[in-house]
Amino acid sequence: MADVAAVRGTGLDVSRVRADFPPLAEEVRPGVPLRYFDSAATALKPAPVVEAVREFLADYPANVHRGLHVLSERATEAFEGARLKVAAHLGVDDPAQVIFTRGTTEAINLVARSWGRMALKPGDAIVLSELEHHANIVPWQMIAAETGAVLRYVDLTDDLEYDLDSFDRLFDDGRVRMVATTGMSNVTGVRPPVEEIARRARGRGARVLIDAAQSLAHEGLDVVELGIDFAAFSGHKVFGPTGVGVLYGKRELLEAMEPVLGGGNMVLRVERDRAVWNELPDKFEAGTPPIAEVIGLGAAIDYIESLDAEAVARHERGLIEHAHATLGAVEGFRLLGPSDTAGKGPIVGFTLDGTHPHDLSHLLDRHGIAIRAGHHCAMPLHTRLGIPASARASFALYNTKDEIDRLAEALGSIKTMLRRR
């Protein structure tokens, strides 16, 4: 890995990192290079990840766990090796606490359907915020309707940040059983104070789930140090393949929970009228798993671990600061969320006066610039903002300030073009 990426502790050579991501060398049309600002939707994949998936599919495309032949043994070793890598990345000593899913959405649904059925009673409360992705709202709505639990929402400040005084008041009647919070808003980049949220929730006897889908690519998450009960993330947000995600859970909770999916691998014994569940993590991994995707995720974790985390953080901090200054100077640009970058990740949600976000995304594509437009699966937040949709530019370690300058120029050009109509 040292020949394709900056090594941990040695800084970040962005030009070398960019060479690891083949699409960045492409032209979307003749003379128009790609400038990719859609990493919050899915991050680009570095060459080592692509190669790891290709190697599995080409050289040892066998099923895992039960095969006694060489290909199956090799696949199982790579598959379970990826679990070890994910566990270590999360600060977990026990890899059985790492459950592979299809993504963050399935992971949160698993907790809601299994833990929720076990733990929630009528009148119990689940604490959420309007910052959440639908994947961290809808599963809780569903289980609340089934169990008689209720949803409570934390107040947000005018800058769309957590109001911790409001958070505290939600616990006054002692009925809060779960606090489920994003690690980073996928619309504004706001980073809720997860350490403080977890500390206050634990002190009142509530469980804590962190939706780390957006945050994990940009900052570490030591689940043991935080003392949280569950964490979820998706492989494709952390430079891995689509179709794979992770649920971390405390062993005592996972052991007490019932599986949601039934089938092969998740059972020790099946009789005509009963079954005995397998041990962790197999109990929650019914059927043939996403083997290629898990192996690719392991390669993505290797890639992240090969980088100087502090240098990556400095680089991304420079990107978001530059974006605020440069894009904010564009006529008609309206930033969503806080203007202060201190509590933000590398995401800029915005609107441009006189332009629907979908039209804006289409026009920017002519400049080779890829952004996201829509409600970003965050309708409650857009309702609060009083808009049906927004544009979003999201950055990663492979982006540059020069690319952001090109985005600002393109926005200015679009604004001028629209004014002439």
MIKOLMI-21892 format. One line per field, with one value per residue (C-alpha): residue in one letter; residue number from 1; x, z, y. Coordinates in Angstrom, 3 decimals. Example, Ala and Ser with C-alpha at 12.3 -4.5 7.8 and 13.67 -1.06 7.14 Angstrom:
<nodes>
aa: c(a;s) $
i: c(1;2) $
c1: c(12.300;13.670) $
c3: c(7.800;7.140) $
c2: c(-4.500;-1.060) $
</nodes>
This chain:
<nodes>
aa: c(m;a;d;v;a;a;v;r;g;t;g;l;d;v;s;r;v;r;a;d;f;p;p;l;a;e;e;v;r;p;g;v;p;l;r;y;f;d;s;a;a;t;a;l;k;p;a;p;v;v;e;a;v;r;e;f;l;a;d;y;p;a;n;v;h;r;g;l;h;v;l;s;e;r;a;t;e;a;f;e;g;a;r;l;k;v;a;a;h;l;g;v;d;d;p;a;q;v;i;f;t;r;g;t;t;e;a;i;n;l;v;a;r;s;w;g;r;m;a;l;k;p;g;d;a;i;v;l;s;e;l;e;h;h;a;n;i;v;p;w;q;m;i;a;a;e;t;g;a;v;l;r;y;v;d;l;t;d;d;l;e;y;d;l;d;s;f;d;r;l;f;d;d;g;r;v;r;m;v;a;t;t;g;m;s;n;v;t;g;v;r;p;p;v;e;e;i;a;r;r;a;r;g;r;g;a;r;v;l;i;d;a;a;q;s;l;a;h;e;g;l;d;v;v;e;l;g;i;d;f;a;a;f;s;g;h;k;v;f;g;p;t;g;v;g;v;l;y;g;k;r;e;l;l;e;a;m;e;p;v;l;g;g;g;n;m;v;l;r;v;e;r;d;r;a;v;w;n;e;l;p;d;k;f;e;a;g;t;p;p;i;a;e;v;i;g;l;g;a;a;i;d;y;i;e;s;l;d;a;e;a;v;a;r;h;e;r;g;l;i;e;h;a;h;a;t;l;g;a;v;e;g;f;r;l;l;g;p;s;d;t;a;g;k;g;p;i;v;g;f;t;l;d;g;t;h;p;h;d;l;s;h;l;l;d;r;h;g;i;a;i;r;a;g;h;h;c;a;m;p;l;h;t;r;l;g;i;p;a;s;a;r;a;s;f;a;l;y;n;t;k;d;e;i;d;r;l;a;e;a;l;g;s;i;k;t;m;l;r;r;r) $
i: c(1;2;3;4;5;6;7;8;9;10;11;12;13;14;15;16;17;18;19;20;21;22;23;24;25;26;27;28;29;30;31;32;33;34;35;36;37;38;39;40;41;42;43;44;45;46;47;48;49;50;51;52;53;54;55;56;57;58;59;60;61;62;63;64;65;66;67;68;69;70;71;72;73;74;75;76;77;78;79;80;81;82;83;84;85;86;87;88;89;90;91;92;93;94;95;96;97;98;99;100;101;102;103;104;105;106;107;108;109;110;111;112;113;114;115;116;117;118;119;120;121;122;123;124;125;126;127;128;129;130;131;132;133;134;135;136;137;138;139;140;141;142;143;144;145;146;147;148;149;150;151;152;153;154;155;156;157;158;159;160;161;162;163;164;165;166;167;168;169;170;171;172;173;174;175;176;177;178;179;180;181;182;183;184;185;186;187;188;189;190;191;192;193;194;195;196;197;198;199;200;201;202;203;204;205;206;207;208;209;210;211;212;213;214;215;216;217;218;219;220;221;222;223;224;225;226;227;228;229;230;231;232;233;234;235;236;237;238;239;240;241;242;243;244;245;246;247;248;249;250;251;252;253;254;255;256;257;258;259;260;261;262;263;264;265;266;267;268;269;270;271;272;273;274;275;276;277;278;279;280;281;282;283;284;285;286;287;288;289;290;291;292;293;294;295;296;297;298;299;300;301;302;303;304;305;306;307;308;309;310;311;312;313;314;315;316;317;318;319;320;321;322;323;324;325;326;327;328;329;330;331;332;333;334;335;336;337;338;339;340;341;342;343;344;345;346;347;348;349;350;351;352;353;354;355;356;357;358;359;360;361;362;363;364;365;366;367;368;369;370;371;372;373;374;375;376;377;378;379;380;381;382;383;384;385;386;387;388;389;390;391;392;393;394;395;396;397;398;399;400;401;402;403;404;405;406;407;408;409;410;411;412;413;414;415;416;417;418;419;420;421) $
c1: c(0.000;2.906;3.450;-0.067;-0.954;0.685;1.661;0.233;2.201;3.911;1.383;-0.926;0.212;-3.112;-1.777;-0.661;-3.968;-5.873;-3.916;-5.482;-8.968;-9.205;-12.393;-10.583;-8.367;-11.359;-13.058;-16.854;-16.855;-14.025;-11.990;-14.142;-12.505;-14.528;-14.781;-16.518;-18.384;-20.821;-18.894;-21.679;-23.841;-21.101;-17.353;-15.090;-13.229;-9.415;-7.621;-6.724;-10.421;-11.290;-8.426;-9.463;-12.982;-11.659;-9.243;-12.001;-14.321;-11.566;-9.422;-11.453;-15.184;-16.400;-18.902;-17.686;-17.736;-18.896;-16.782;-13.824;-12.052;-9.219;-11.265;-13.831;-11.133;-9.433;-12.721;-13.554;-10.143;-10.521;-14.127;-13.406;-10.187;-12.297;-14.363;-11.185;-10.138;-13.501;-13.478;-10.011;-10.977;-13.869;-11.731;-13.426;-11.512;-14.324;-14.983;-18.226;-19.733;-19.365;-22.381;-22.285;-25.449;-26.365;-25.812;-26.573;-30.288;-30.457;-28.267;-30.547;-33.633;-32.108;-31.700;-35.168;-36.919;-34.975;-33.845;-36.965;-39.359;-37.466;-36.988;-39.738;-43.095;-46.050;-45.047;-41.306;-39.482;-36.965;-34.988;-34.148;-33.373;-34.418;-30.842;-31.399;-31.431;-34.711;-32.863;-32.580;-36.183;-38.480;-37.381;-38.062;-41.452;-42.318;-41.283;-42.902;-46.219;-45.837;-44.833;-46.659;-43.424;-43.218;-40.704;-39.209;-37.170;-34.313;-34.649;-32.117;-30.570;-30.981;-27.751;-29.265;-27.048;-28.047;-29.639;-28.284;-30.599;-33.540;-31.927;-31.747;-35.406;-36.495;-35.381;-37.445;-40.029;-37.501;-39.096;-36.302;-34.942;-32.997;-31.104;-30.369;-28.232;-26.298;-22.580;-22.836;-25.763;-25.790;-27.352;-25.418;-22.333;-23.214;-21.504;-23.633;-21.549;-21.789;-19.435;-21.573;-24.819;-23.623;-22.419;-25.698;-27.817;-25.830;-26.148;-29.927;-30.003;-30.758;-29.199;-27.273;-27.040;-24.732;-25.505;-21.915;-22.718;-21.474;-18.946;-16.755;-14.968;-13.801;-13.119;-12.469;-15.145;-13.984;-17.222;-15.722;-14.305;-17.647;-19.482;-22.238;-24.498;-24.809;-23.142;-23.921;-22.175;-22.105;-19.121;-19.646;-19.345;-15.859;-14.379;-15.640;-18.223;-21.959;-24.157;-22.325;-22.669;-21.814;-23.703;-21.657;-23.463;-22.501;-22.254;-24.778;-27.377;-26.739;-26.940;-30.297;-31.756;-33.682;-32.639;-34.764;-33.951;-34.181;-32.394;-29.070;-25.980;-27.902;-28.965;-27.188;-30.065;-33.410;-36.248;-39.750;-41.188;-38.235;-34.731;-31.705;-29.890;-26.213;-23.593;-22.618;-22.130;-23.743;-27.096;-27.709;-26.137;-28.690;-28.019;-25.061;-23.394;-22.063;-18.653;-17.006;-18.345;-17.079;-13.630;-13.691;-14.657;-11.669;-9.436;-11.066;-10.297;-6.694;-6.590;-7.956;-5.592;-2.628;-3.247;-2.139;-5.463;-4.419;-3.199;-6.458;-8.432;-6.343;-6.817;-10.579;-10.773;-8.991;-11.460;-14.558;-13.087;-12.182;-15.623;-17.378;-15.256;-15.268;-18.801;-20.191;-18.949;-21.124;-24.160;-27.370;-25.580;-27.386;-25.562;-27.667;-26.560;-23.830;-21.419;-18.799;-16.898;-15.666;-18.516;-18.899;-17.724;-16.841;-20.383;-21.919;-25.685;-26.938;-29.399;-28.803;-31.427;-33.616;-32.450;-34.088;-31.454;-32.228;-31.688;-28.526;-27.151;-27.867;-26.186;-23.132;-22.807;-22.110;-19.043;-18.010;-19.025;-20.922;-23.061;-26.266;-29.717;-32.973;-34.116;-31.240;-33.549;-33.908;-37.423;-38.010;-34.910;-35.994;-39.456;-37.812;-35.788;-38.951;-37.596;-38.476;-34.913;-31.332;-28.024;-25.109;-21.388;-19.533;-15.781;-13.323;-9.591;-9.120;-10.642;-8.663;-9.200;-8.711;-11.717;-13.782;-12.688;-14.001;-17.313;-17.571;-16.785;-19.427;-22.047;-21.232;-21.466;-24.841;-26.108;-25.037;-26.644;-29.945;-29.932;-29.746;-32.869) $
c3: c(0.000;0.608;-3.147;-3.800;-0.730;1.869;4.862;8.317;10.124;6.999;5.797;2.801;-0.804;-2.463;-5.983;-5.126;-3.426;-6.480;-8.626;-6.579;-7.809;-11.581;-12.278;-11.275;-14.350;-16.674;-18.807;-18.622;-22.147;-24.401;-22.633;-19.478;-16.512;-13.700;-10.463;-8.017;-5.118;-4.356;-1.843;0.735;-1.619;-2.425;-2.228;-5.109;-4.804;-4.738;-6.976;-4.130;-3.335;-6.968;-7.201;-4.035;-5.403;-8.833;-7.305;-5.344;-8.337;-10.638;-8.424;-5.548;-6.027;-3.523;-0.686;2.868;6.170;5.301;2.321;2.971;-0.306;-0.983;-2.643;0.152;2.787;1.046;0.712;4.378;5.462;3.468;4.608;8.297;7.933;6.861;10.028;12.098;10.254;10.819;14.504;14.995;13.147;15.581;18.632;19.238;20.570;19.958;16.199;16.869;17.777;14.114;12.043;8.264;6.687;3.304;4.581;7.323;6.584;7.202;10.293;11.931;10.939;12.584;15.864;15.692;14.828;17.185;20.138;19.854;20.074;23.065;25.010;24.160;25.921;25.516;26.572;26.252;24.250;21.393;20.975;17.453;15.735;12.511;11.305;10.720;7.427;6.827;7.642;11.237;11.441;9.583;11.338;14.693;13.481;12.482;15.752;17.776;16.014;16.764;20.440;21.565;22.088;21.161;19.263;20.769;18.798;20.102;19.426;17.004;17.212;14.483;12.987;12.951;15.744;18.745;21.650;24.578;27.083;25.022;24.909;28.701;29.093;27.025;29.890;32.612;32.915;32.842;29.807;27.232;26.233;23.060;21.666;17.953;16.430;13.279;13.507;10.741;8.941;5.302;4.363;6.360;7.583;11.204;13.625;16.731;19.919;20.036;22.998;25.127;23.816;24.683;28.136;29.037;27.627;29.452;32.682;32.369;31.483;27.779;24.973;22.250;18.518;16.251;12.531;11.323;7.617;6.897;9.661;9.573;6.341;7.970;11.605;13.812;15.868;18.953;20.044;23.235;24.348;23.618;25.506;22.908;22.411;18.626;15.599;11.904;8.701;4.983;3.039;0.022;2.105;3.283;-0.180;-0.258;-2.420;-2.342;-0.889;2.412;5.786;9.401;12.647;15.828;18.988;22.551;22.990;25.819;23.728;20.565;22.501;23.990;20.668;18.315;14.664;12.109;9.099;9.147;6.871;6.384;8.506;11.320;12.917;14.791;14.512;12.681;13.546;12.138;14.650;16.136;15.495;17.641;16.736;15.886;17.873;17.125;14.556;12.476;14.226;12.330;8.994;7.345;3.861;1.576;2.624;0.296;0.114;-2.582;-0.965;2.492;1.106;-0.683;2.574;4.245;1.531;2.055;5.774;4.901;2.636;5.303;7.892;5.556;5.564;8.053;9.776;11.164;7.756;6.138;8.779;8.191;4.445;4.718;7.235;4.679;1.994;4.002;5.110;1.524;0.311;2.819;1.815;-1.931;-2.522;-0.062;-2.325;-5.210;-5.797;-4.641;-2.775;0.446;2.851;4.849;8.430;10.413;8.833;11.412;10.122;13.550;14.120;10.533;8.307;4.614;3.346;1.992;1.617;-0.288;-2.637;-5.448;-5.840;-8.895;-9.615;-8.634;-7.175;-9.815;-12.623;-10.919;-10.706;-14.401;-15.375;-13.240;-14.919;-18.165;-16.404;-15.352;-11.756;-9.875;-6.939;-5.366;-5.536;-3.802;-0.233;0.435;2.361;4.997;4.496;8.101;7.929;4.621;6.055;8.889;6.333;4.364;1.096;-0.860;-1.946;-1.778;-3.563;-1.836;-2.505;-0.412;-0.267;0.495;0.851;-2.943;-3.562;-3.922;-3.350;-7.070;-7.766;-5.341;-7.191;-10.407;-8.655;-7.579;-11.118;-12.542;-10.072;-10.999;-14.681;-14.192;-12.218;-15.011;-17.677;-15.812;-15.288;-19.058;-19.711) $
c2: c(0.000;2.363;2.744;4.047;6.083;8.258;6.157;6.794;9.452;10.849;13.425;13.300;13.564;14.325;13.871;10.338;9.609;10.840;8.399;5.577;6.550;5.899;7.930;11.125;10.775;10.476;13.092;13.000;14.419;15.589;18.239;18.153;16.396;14.886;16.819;14.528;16.150;13.328;11.245;11.563;9.519;7.024;7.419;6.517;3.216;3.062;0.610;-1.808;-2.255;-2.905;-5.389;-7.236;-7.746;-8.726;-11.201;-12.923;-13.138;-14.368;-16.581;-18.037;-17.306;-19.888;-19.782;-19.345;-21.227;-24.726;-25.709;-27.986;-27.366;-24.949;-22.188;-22.112;-22.053;-19.147;-17.254;-17.874;-16.648;-13.424;-12.934;-13.405;-11.444;-8.488;-8.858;-8.674;-5.510;-3.828;-4.784;-3.341;-0.148;0.319;-0.437;-3.810;-6.828;-9.324;-9.672;-11.573;-8.189;-7.159;-8.216;-7.883;-6.470;-5.006;-1.462;1.047;0.834;-2.910;-2.586;-0.005;-1.973;-5.042;-3.167;-1.627;-4.901;-7.146;-5.046;-2.865;-5.802;-7.113;-3.885;-1.389;-1.149;1.221;4.717;4.130;6.776;6.799;10.024;11.220;14.505;16.188;15.768;12.068;10.215;8.386;5.151;6.369;7.565;5.182;1.952;3.624;4.857;1.305;-0.311;2.483;1.811;-1.889;-1.601;1.536;3.439;7.125;9.225;12.365;14.877;16.975;20.690;22.125;25.576;28.174;26.784;23.274;22.000;19.899;21.767;19.751;21.474;20.250;16.820;16.692;17.638;14.649;12.376;14.064;11.279;8.440;6.719;7.141;3.733;4.549;7.524;7.115;9.841;10.483;11.000;13.593;15.175;14.137;17.507;20.098;18.231;19.064;16.703;16.201;15.950;12.164;11.784;14.107;12.621;9.131;10.189;11.867;9.045;6.352;8.296;8.055;4.382;4.737;2.745;4.608;3.920;5.904;6.100;6.472;6.207;9.741;10.237;7.143;8.070;11.309;10.506;7.530;5.827;3.934;2.319;0.898;4.230;5.919;3.202;3.060;0.063;-0.016;1.556;1.175;2.134;1.301;0.021;2.254;5.423;4.390;3.705;0.107;-1.673;-1.173;-3.906;-4.353;-2.683;-3.276;-3.401;-3.275;-4.271;-5.044;-8.786;-9.000;-7.200;-9.196;-12.448;-11.445;-10.304;-12.567;-12.867;-11.055;-13.247;-17.022;-19.464;-21.127;-20.416;-18.708;-22.011;-24.794;-27.220;-27.314;-29.684;-29.870;-27.411;-25.552;-24.275;-23.451;-20.262;-20.201;-18.296;-14.716;-13.332;-16.089;-15.731;-12.481;-13.443;-15.716;-17.033;-16.523;-13.271;-10.555;-12.209;-10.100;-6.936;-7.882;-8.662;-5.304;-3.614;-5.223;-3.767;-0.346;-0.517;-1.387;1.652;3.983;2.569;3.155;6.892;9.512;10.160;13.528;14.674;13.568;15.482;18.626;18.329;17.910;20.762;22.946;21.882;22.779;26.104;26.942;25.886;28.125;31.123;30.542;29.320;31.844;34.626;33.441;35.649;33.967;31.171;30.191;27.903;25.449;24.948;26.653;29.101;28.114;25.097;23.964;21.517;20.378;17.596;18.083;18.598;21.802;21.867;24.882;26.491;28.974;31.680;31.234;27.671;24.407;22.034;19.400;21.914;23.111;19.580;19.047;22.314;21.575;18.200;20.054;21.435;17.927;18.622;15.924;17.058;15.726;17.303;16.427;15.932;13.507;11.145;13.858;15.227;16.365;18.556;20.070;20.706;22.625;24.588;25.356;23.983;20.816;20.089;21.290;20.902;19.202;19.212;16.654;16.272;13.501;13.057;13.026;16.471;19.697;23.401;23.978;21.744;23.809;26.953;25.381;24.685;28.335;29.500;27.165;28.400;31.990;31.139;29.471;32.445;34.826;32.622;32.514;36.264;36.794;34.757) $
</nodes>
